[in-house]
Amino acid sequence: MTALHRKLLRDLWQLRGPAVAISLVVACGVATFVMSLSTLSTLESTRAAYYERYRFSDVFVRVKRAPESLAQRLAEIPGVRHAQTRIVQFVTLDVPDLPEPATGRLVSLPDHGQPVLNGLYLQSGRWPQPRVEGEALVSDGFAKAHQLHPGDKVRAILNGRRQDLKIVGVALSPEFIYQIREGDILPDDRRFGIFWMCRSTLENVFDMEGAFNDAVLSLRPGSVEAEVLRRVDLLTDPYGGVGAYGREDQVSHRFISNEMNELRGMARVVPTIFLLVAGFLLQVVVSRVVGTQREQIAMLKAFGYRRSEIGLHYLQLVLFVTLVGTAVGIGVGIWLGRGVASMYTRFFHFPVFYFVLDGRVVVGAILVSLGAACLATLGAVIRAVRLPPAEAMRPEPPPMYRAGWFERSGLARRLSTVTRMVQRQLTRRPLRAALTCLGLSLAVAILILGSFMADALDHVIETEFQIAQRQDLTLVLTEPTNGRVTAEIAHLPGVRRVEPFRSVPIRLRSGSQSRRVGLMGLTRDAELFRIVDVQRRAIPLPLDGLILSISLGRKLGLGAGDYVQVEVLEGRRPHVLMRVATLVSDFQGESAYAPLDVVQRLMQEGDAVSGAFVSADPARTSALYQKLKETPRLVGATLKDAALRSLRETIAANLLTMRAFNVAFACIIAFGVVYNSARIALAERSRDLATLRVLGFTRREVSSVLLIELGLQIAVAIPLGLLLGYGLAAFVINSSYDTQLFRIPLIINESTYGFAATVTLIAAFVSSLVVVRRVDQLDMVSVLKSRE
């Protein structure tokens, strides 16, 4: 071991407190980086392998009823590799352990062999046999939720007839990695399941011999998806096609892609903040070490050590602290990544999903952390290298002092002696004071960043489920039905109020931009389902025209009063020009609303409705649910309370876990910044403080010099940190949580601001105890020894 290495170890031991704090800050940033990007890499590679092995389709289209001969024409479209037709139906399920009705999606399988596209992974059991009535495979999520195994039965209403579905196996499909019913916010495996049955069985049950109502296609490399979609629409229009769409609009794929975007956003924002703070702390520490070791640097040069060796010595100090933090961060990141992967298995149904550490992410974490540390401390290391020996042997000259406006104004004379010392110290080194305040404010900001999401989601839940949606359940019919069905629903047991709606798939076009969305037609006197913005203001329906979500309007380049081309994707498929009456800032991502009568005129189909919002008597729900289970025209019944309960359980399990880690990391950075600032201030001014003790100042007065300085910096940093926290939260919201699926508002409660400020003040209090203790331990004799 060389002399420089022994000196390095002594320096590290003397700086053990600040070094540990900096290493922990680095570890937090690296852990978030490794967890986010490795989980993202695992998700991407697992999904890509699953899609490829089980032949996930690229194009999807539904029709009302088309002859099987159309399949060959679909396959002949330029760019299409394979085309597969099938029968897909939604049915009502009667599950023994569920009082309310559930919804099932039946998907046909070839009578023999695997499907050409969207193949199945058989998790247990066997394949259903053709011509055997009722045999079905069930999705993994629904099976787990109800403890279903091969041999169990589930009762369903198939084409108006009650029939038992006999479970012969449990399966997974790349088409339903995220098993969610369209229109829902989160998957509900207890109330929605996928069932696969032989094609011949479904043909007999639904009178679809020689016909199909759903098709999927795969594309050749280099094909133009937009042109394929156009040709598919031309072929399926005569048969009631509702508009072909690509993989990006497929519900399951879209949810997974959205989660990946959130992980990318997390990997960009949070580690950057941590590494910036760590770099700032390292820069201050190394600058302080160089300043206090001027004589040692001069002696090293006098003994023949080259500049490169001295520079490398101080660089090794930086690299050691950073590498320790990086190593800890990688370990914590792997642990967090495995926890997130375990959490994802509750939502994403893959045959195999294990967290895999991506070596490129580890290398990237090491390079980024070391690069940030070296860049931050480069100036201090260069100063050590360039310091001439003769100059280094003399004490560092004090900074030039000039009276500022505050002292020239005479206000300084009104301050106490200790307070004037603090004021002069801050004005002598304004950049150091500003950087310290910035580091402290970043600690406050990251505390807000780790906590605000709970505030936003609570606001969304309360607004959506208590103010906007006041129905007890939502009923969806198998197909648009005459409005007289509203009266029939009103006569069901316990029903208090019924509000019909008409849901229509449409494509909006404005210039070169287009979006495929659902148009919801609501009654003008709607009370059970209202359009409410993020400020919880009810938006009245216009006399004519559309209400669009603000995110949809922005993507189409539309404002209130503009006109947009509306292409209906079902029925007679009219194309009309409609006025945008209002843009509403809601939580639905991309949505469109219009008065019910306007939608019915658009569809040219009388008073047809797609379903109804229902308010019911809680005392009679059992009778109502039993009646709904026996209703043939019903395809789904969504209970608001069940959806809310599922949402809260899911958020409680995931949000609280992630919030705990975020807050823990934020607390580390807060304590690290405050503690380091206090320790460095004490180390730099120990000689001055000891002088004050010799001159007769009490321990309390001497300690107050540092404590007042720290308090002033905290007082400036907390308001600045609250503003920075708001800005960072806005950046995260806009970059990761404003999607086609949902919009999370920027809501930060006063309690979150109070929490961030309180944690910072606690960190300051603990650090002040350390300062007071070390001031009491100052050795006045050794500190006051002359260095000249």
Solvent accessible surface area in square Angstrom, and as a share of the most:
residue,aa,sasa,rsa
1,M,151,0.67
2,T,78,0.46
3,A,49,0.38
4,L,20,0.10
5,H,74,0.33
6,R,116,0.42
7,K,15,0.06
8,L,18,0.09
9,L,93,0.46
10,R,138,0.50
11,D,9,0.05
12,L,19,0.10
13,W,168,0.59
14,Q,118,0.53
15,L,10,0.05
16,R,108,0.39
17,G,19,0.18
18,P,1,0.01
19,A,16,0.12
20,V,88,0.51
21,A,12,0.10
22,I,2,0.01
23,S,11,0.07
24,L,74,0.37
25,V,0,0.00
26,V,2,0.01
27,A,7,0.05
28,C,4,0.02
29,G,0,0.00
30,V,3,0.01
31,A,0,0.00
32,T,7,0.04
33,F,33,0.14
34,V,0,0.00
35,M,7,0.03
36,S,0,0.00
37,L,45,0.22
38,S,0,0.00
39,T,1,0.00
40,L,13,0.06
41,S,26,0.17
42,T,4,0.02
43,L,0,0.00
44,E,64,0.29
45,S,68,0.44
46,T,26,0.15
47,R,40,0.14
48,A,59,0.46
49,A,60,0.47
50,Y,9,0.03
51,Y,16,0.06
52,E,141,0.63
53,R,179,0.65
54,Y,27,0.10
55,R,92,0.34
56,F,8,0.03
57,S,0,0.00
58,D,30,0.15
59,V,0,0.00
60,F,8,0.03
61,V,1,0.01
62,R,78,0.29
63,V,6,0.04
64,K,143,0.61
65,R,113,0.41
66,A,1,0.01
67,P,52,0.33
68,E,67,0.30
69,S,84,0.55
70,L,2,0.01
71,A,20,0.16
72,Q,112,0.50
73,R,123,0.45
74,L,0,0.00
75,A,39,0.30
76,E,113,0.51
77,I,10,0.05
78,P,88,0.55
79,G,20,0.20
80,V,4,0.02
81,R,113,0.41
82,H,83,0.37
83,A,25,0.20
84,Q,24,0.10
85,T,13,0.08
86,R,9,0.03
87,I,0,0.00
88,V,0,0.00
89,Q,46,0.20
90,F,59,0.24
91,V,5,0.03
92,T,3,0.02
93,L,0,0.00
94,D,28,0.15
95,V,2,0.01
96,P,119,0.75
97,D,77,0.40
98,L,2,0.01
99,P,89,0.56
100,E,7,0.03
101,P,1,0.01
102,A,1,0.00
103,T,2,0.01
104,G,0,0.00
105,R,34,0.12
106,L,0,0.00
107,V,3,0.02
108,S,7,0.05
109,L,7,0.04
110,P,50,0.32
111,D,40,0.21
112,H,150,0.67
113,G,60,0.58
114,Q,75,0.33
115,P,6,0.04
116,V,76,0.44
117,L,4,0.02
118,N,7,0.03
119,G,0,0.00
120,L,3,0.01
121,Y,71,0.27
122,L,51,0.25
123,Q,80,0.36
124,S,48,0.31
125,G,46,0.44
126,R,95,0.35
127,W,86,0.30
128,P,9,0.06
129,Q,90,0.40
130,P,37,0.23
131,R,170,0.62
132,V,58,0.33
133,E,131,0.59
134,G,2,0.02
135,E,11,0.05
136,A,0,0.00
137,L,0,0.00
138,V,0,0.00
139,S,0,0.00
140,D,6,0.03
141,G,2,0.02
142,F,0,0.00
143,A,5,0.04
144,K,131,0.56
145,A,31,0.24
146,H,13,0.06
147,Q,131,0.58
148,L,16,0.08
149,H,110,0.49
150,P,62,0.39
151,G,46,0.44
152,D,53,0.27
153,K,114,0.48
154,V,1,0.00
155,R,107,0.39
156,A,1,0.01
157,I,12,0.06
158,L,0,0.00
159,N,71,0.37
160,G,41,0.40
161,R,129,0.47
162,R,103,0.38
163,Q,28,0.12
164,D,52,0.27
165,L,0,0.00
166,K,81,0.34
167,I,0,0.00
168,V,7,0.04
169,G,0,0.00
170,V,10,0.06
171,A,0,0.00
172,L,2,0.01
173,S,3,0.02
174,P,0,0.00
175,E,5,0.02
176,F,15,0.06
177,I,0,0.00
178,Y,14,0.05
179,Q,2,0.01
180,I,13,0.07
181,R,28,0.10
182,E,122,0.55
183,G,85,0.81
184,D,35,0.18
185,I,73,0.37
186,L,41,0.20
187,P,19,0.12
188,D,18,0.09
189,D,32,0.17
190,R,85,0.31
191,R,20,0.07
192,F,8,0.03
193,G,1,0.01
194,I,0,0.00
195,F,0,0.00
196,W,6,0.02
197,M,0,0.00
198,C,3,0.02
199,R,38,0.14
200,S,2,0.01
201,T,10,0.06
202,L,0,0.00
203,E,29,0.13
204,N,75,0.39
205,V,13,0.07
206,F,24,0.10
207,D,88,0.45
208,M,10,0.04
209,E,99,0.44
210,G,49,0.47
211,A,4,0.03
212,F,1,0.00
213,N,6,0.03
214,D,6,0.03
215,A,0,0.00
216,V,0,0.00
217,L,0,0.00
218,S,11,0.07
219,L,25,0.12
220,R,128,0.47
221,P,115,0.72
222,G,81,0.78
223,S,35,0.22
224,V,101,0.58
225,E,67,0.30
226,A,72,0.56
227,E,63,0.28
228,V,2,0.01
229,L,30,0.15
230,R,123,0.45
231,R,91,0.33
232,V,0,0.00
233,D,18,0.09
234,L,109,0.54
235,L,32,0.16
236,T,1,0.01
237,D,51,0.26
238,P,103,0.64
239,Y,66,0.25
240,G,20,0.19
241,G,0,0.00
242,V,30,0.17
243,G,0,0.00
244,A,0,0.00
245,Y,40,0.15
246,G,4,0.04
247,R,59,0.22
248,E,115,0.52
249,D,45,0.23
250,Q,13,0.06
251,V,31,0.18
252,S,3,0.02
253,H,9,0.04
254,R,56,0.20
255,F,26,0.11
256,I,0,0.00
257,S,25,0.16
258,N,12,0.06
259,E,40,0.18
260,M,3,0.01
261,N,69,0.35
262,E,27,0.12
263,L,7,0.03
264,R,86,0.32
265,G,3,0.03
266,M,50,0.22
267,A,9,0.07
268,R,125,0.45
269,V,10,0.06
270,V,24,0.14
271,P,5,0.03
272,T,70,0.41
273,I,8,0.04
274,F,1,0.00
275,L,20,0.10
276,L,108,0.54
277,V,0,0.00
278,A,2,0.02
279,G,6,0.06
280,F,29,0.12
281,L,3,0.01
282,L,4,0.02
283,Q,51,0.23
284,V,10,0.06
285,V,8,0.05
286,V,1,0.00
287,S,14,0.09
288,R,51,0.19
289,V,5,0.03
290,V,10,0.05
291,G,21,0.21
292,T,73,0.43
293,Q,16,0.07
294,R,17,0.06
295,E,56,0.25
296,Q,78,0.35
297,I,0,0.00
298,A,1,0.01
299,M,98,0.44
300,L,24,0.12
301,K,32,0.13
302,A,82,0.63
303,F,154,0.64
304,G,60,0.57
305,Y,65,0.25
306,R,156,0.57
307,R,138,0.50
308,S,77,0.50
309,E,54,0.24
310,I,0,0.00
311,G,8,0.07
312,L,91,0.45
313,H,4,0.02
314,Y,1,0.00
315,L,47,0.23
316,Q,48,0.21
317,L,7,0.04
318,V,0,0.00
319,L,45,0.22
320,F,101,0.42
321,V,8,0.05
322,T,1,0.00
323,L,80,0.40
324,V,60,0.35
325,G,0,0.00
326,T,2,0.01
327,A,65,0.51
328,V,69,0.39
329,G,0,0.00
330,I,27,0.14
331,G,40,0.39
332,V,48,0.28
333,G,0,0.00
334,I,36,0.18
335,W,159,0.56
336,L,9,0.05
337,G,0,0.00
338,R,153,0.56
339,G,43,0.41
340,V,9,0.05
341,A,6,0.05
342,S,72,0.46
343,M,31,0.14
344,Y,12,0.05
345,T,66,0.39
346,R,125,0.46
347,F,27,0.11
348,F,10,0.04
349,H,15,0.07
350,F,17,0.07
351,P,36,0.22
352,V,89,0.51
353,F,20,0.08
354,Y,161,0.61
355,F,25,0.10
356,V,95,0.55
357,L,64,0.32
358,D,22,0.11
359,G,47,0.45
360,R,188,0.69
361,V,14,0.08
362,V,28,0.16
363,V,83,0.48
364,G,20,0.19
365,A,2,0.02
366,I,55,0.28
367,L,118,0.59
368,V,71,0.41
369,S,2,0.01
370,L,36,0.18
371,G,38,0.37
372,A,31,0.24
373,A,4,0.03
374,C,36,0.22
375,L,137,0.68
376,A,33,0.25
377,T,0,0.00
378,L,88,0.44
379,G,39,0.37
380,A,0,0.00
381,V,11,0.06
382,I,62,0.31
383,R,121,0.44
384,A,0,0.00
385,V,29,0.17
386,R,160,0.59
387,L,21,0.11
388,P,62,0.39
389,P,60,0.38
390,A,74,0.58
391,E,68,0.31
392,A,0,0.00
393,M,98,0.44
394,R,143,0.52
395,P,46,0.29
396,E,92,0.41
397,P,96,0.60
398,P,112,0.70
399,P,49,0.31
400,M,146,0.65
401,Y,74,0.28
402,R,187,0.68
403,A,46,0.36
404,G,30,0.29
405,W,178,0.62
406,F,52,0.22
407,E,29,0.13
408,R,169,0.62
409,S,64,0.42
410,G,9,0.09
411,L,73,0.36
412,A,6,0.04
413,R,184,0.67
414,R,202,0.74
415,L,56,0.28
416,S,65,0.42
417,T,68,0.40
418,V,16,0.09
419,T,36,0.21
420,R,74,0.27
421,M,48,0.21
422,V,0,0.00
423,Q,26,0.11
424,R,91,0.33
425,Q,27,0.12
426,L,37,0.19
427,T,74,0.43
428,R,99,0.36
429,R,86,0.32
430,P,85,0.54
431,L,128,0.63
432,R,62,0.23
433,A,16,0.12
434,A,57,0.44
435,L,60,0.30
436,T,11,0.07
437,C,15,0.09
438,L,78,0.39
439,G,2,0.02
440,L,0,0.00
441,S,0,0.00
442,L,25,0.12
443,A,0,0.00
444,V,0,0.00
445,A,0,0.00
446,I,6,0.03
447,L,0,0.00
448,I,0,0.00
449,L,17,0.08
450,G,9,0.08
451,S,1,0.00
452,F,3,0.01
453,M,30,0.13
454,A,12,0.09
455,D,13,0.06
456,A,0,0.00
457,L,32,0.16
458,D,78,0.40
459,H,28,0.12
460,V,18,0.10
461,I,5,0.02
462,E,65,0.29
463,T,0,0.00
464,E,8,0.04
465,F,11,0.05
466,Q,100,0.44
467,I,41,0.21
468,A,5,0.04
469,Q,30,0.13
470,R,94,0.34
471,Q,7,0.03
472,D,55,0.29
473,L,4,0.02
474,T,20,0.12
475,L,4,0.02
476,V,59,0.34
477,L,14,0.07
478,T,73,0.42
479,E,94,0.42
480,P,59,0.37
481,T,24,0.14
482,N,63,0.33
483,G,16,0.15
484,R,173,0.63
485,V,8,0.05
486,T,28,0.16
487,A,54,0.42
488,E,89,0.40
489,I,11,0.05
490,A,46,0.36
491,H,155,0.69
492,L,29,0.14
493,P,33,0.21
494,G,8,0.08
495,V,21,0.12
496,R,163,0.60
497,R,91,0.33
498,V,25,0.14
499,E,6,0.03
500,P,22,0.14
501,F,9,0.04
502,R,4,0.01
503,S,45,0.29
504,V,1,0.00
505,P,34,0.21
506,I,0,0.00
507,R,30,0.11
508,L,0,0.00
509,R,102,0.37
510,S,25,0.16
511,G,85,0.82
512,S,110,0.71
513,Q,87,0.39
514,S,38,0.24
515,R,67,0.24
516,R,62,0.23
517,V,16,0.09
518,G,43,0.41
519,L,1,0.00
520,M,45,0.20
521,G,0,0.00
522,L,4,0.02
523,T,23,0.13
524,R,111,0.40
525,D,99,0.51
526,A,19,0.15
527,E,83,0.37
528,L,12,0.06
529,F,28,0.12
530,R,61,0.22
531,I,9,0.05
532,V,4,0.02
533,D,4,0.02
534,V,17,0.10
535,Q,113,0.50
536,R,79,0.29
537,R,146,0.53
538,A,55,0.42
539,I,33,0.17
540,P,110,0.69
541,L,35,0.17
542,P,21,0.13
543,L,156,0.78
544,D,75,0.39
545,G,3,0.02
546,L,0,0.00
547,I,0,0.00
548,L,0,0.00
549,S,0,0.00
550,I,38,0.19
551,S,4,0.03
552,L,0,0.00
553,G,0,0.00
554,R,156,0.57
555,K,69,0.29
556,L,5,0.03
557,G,64,0.61
558,L,18,0.09
559,G,23,0.22
560,A,71,0.55
561,G,38,0.36
562,D,59,0.31
563,Y,127,0.48
564,V,1,0.01
565,Q,57,0.25
566,V,0,0.00
567,E,19,0.08
568,V,0,0.00
569,L,3,0.01
570,E,30,0.14
571,G,55,0.53
572,R,173,0.63
573,R,35,0.13
574,P,17,0.11
575,H,107,0.48
576,V,51,0.29
577,L,115,0.57
578,M,19,0.08
579,R,90,0.33
580,V,0,0.00
581,A,20,0.15
582,T,46,0.27
583,L,46,0.23
584,V,3,0.02
585,S,26,0.17
586,D,4,0.02
587,F,8,0.03
588,Q,59,0.26
589,G,0,0.00
590,E,19,0.09
591,S,14,0.09
592,A,1,0.01
593,Y,14,0.05
594,A,0,0.00
595,P,0,0.00
596,L,18,0.09
597,D,54,0.28
598,V,8,0.05
599,V,1,0.00
600,Q,24,0.11
601,R,144,0.52
602,L,15,0.07
603,M,4,0.02
604,Q,99,0.44
605,E,60,0.27
606,G,58,0.56
607,D,66,0.34
608,A,11,0.08
609,V,4,0.02
610,S,13,0.09
611,G,1,0.01
612,A,1,0.01
613,F,8,0.03
614,V,1,0.00
615,S,20,0.13
616,A,4,0.03
617,D,35,0.18
618,P,99,0.62
619,A,93,0.72
620,R,125,0.46
621,T,38,0.22
622,S,88,0.57
623,A,49,0.38
624,L,1,0.01
625,Y,28,0.11
626,Q,85,0.38
627,K,97,0.41
628,L,2,0.01
629,K,12,0.05
630,E,82,0.37
631,T,37,0.21
632,P,71,0.45
633,R,100,0.37
634,L,6,0.03
635,V,17,0.10
636,G,6,0.05
637,A,2,0.01
638,T,33,0.19
639,L,18,0.09
640,K,31,0.13
641,D,88,0.45
642,A,3,0.02
643,A,33,0.26
644,L,31,0.15
645,R,124,0.45
646,S,24,0.16
647,L,15,0.08
648,R,106,0.39
649,E,104,0.46
650,T,17,0.10
651,I,31,0.16
652,A,47,0.37
653,A,40,0.31
654,N,24,0.12
655,L,30,0.15
656,L,106,0.53
657,T,61,0.35
658,M,36,0.16
659,R,75,0.28
660,A,62,0.48
661,F,51,0.21
662,N,49,0.25
663,V,28,0.16
664,A,48,0.37
665,F,23,0.10
666,A,0,0.00
667,C,32,0.19
668,I,52,0.27
669,I,0,0.00
670,A,0,0.00
671,F,70,0.29
672,G,4,0.03
673,V,0,0.00
674,V,0,0.00
675,Y,48,0.18
676,N,0,0.00
677,S,16,0.11
678,A,6,0.04
679,R,29,0.10
680,I,7,0.04
681,A,21,0.16
682,L,11,0.05
683,A,27,0.21
684,E,61,0.27
685,R,20,0.07
686,S,28,0.18
687,R,102,0.37
688,D,75,0.39
689,L,1,0.00
690,A,0,0.00
691,T,51,0.30
692,L,18,0.09
693,R,53,0.19
694,V,85,0.49
695,L,126,0.63
696,G,59,0.57
697,F,44,0.18
698,T,74,0.43
699,R,127,0.46
700,R,209,0.76
701,E,71,0.32
702,V,0,0.00
703,S,5,0.03
704,S,27,0.17
705,V,0,0.00
706,L,7,0.04
707,L,54,0.27
708,I,61,0.31
709,E,15,0.07
710,L,14,0.07
711,G,38,0.36
712,L,81,0.40
713,Q,15,0.07
714,I,7,0.04
715,A,61,0.47
716,V,89,0.51
717,A,0,0.00
718,I,23,0.12
719,P,73,0.46
720,L,69,0.34
721,G,0,0.00
722,L,45,0.22
723,L,129,0.64
724,L,57,0.28
725,G,0,0.00
726,Y,107,0.41
727,G,38,0.37
728,L,37,0.18
729,A,0,0.00
730,A,23,0.18
731,F,101,0.42
732,V,24,0.14
733,I,11,0.06
734,N,109,0.56
735,S,45,0.29
736,S,4,0.03
737,Y,39,0.15
738,D,43,0.22
739,T,24,0.14
740,Q,52,0.23
741,L,31,0.15
742,F,46,0.19
743,R,37,0.14
744,I,13,0.07
745,P,8,0.05
746,L,46,0.23
747,I,45,0.23
748,I,23,0.12
749,N,59,0.30
750,E,145,0.65
751,S,82,0.53
752,T,4,0.02
753,Y,52,0.20
754,G,35,0.34
755,F,68,0.28
756,A,0,0.00
757,A,19,0.15
758,T,69,0.40
759,V,15,0.08
760,T,0,0.00
761,L,93,0.46
762,I,86,0.44
763,A,0,0.00
764,A,13,0.10
765,F,127,0.53
766,V,66,0.38
767,S,2,0.01
768,S,17,0.11
769,L,96,0.48
770,V,39,0.22
771,V,2,0.01
772,V,52,0.30
773,R,146,0.53
774,R,79,0.29
775,V,2,0.01
776,D,61,0.31
777,Q,106,0.47
778,L,36,0.18
779,D,80,0.42
780,M,67,0.30
781,V,113,0.65
782,S,55,0.36
783,V,36,0.21
784,L,60,0.30
785,K,130,0.55
786,S,86,0.56
787,R,94,0.34
788,E,184,0.83
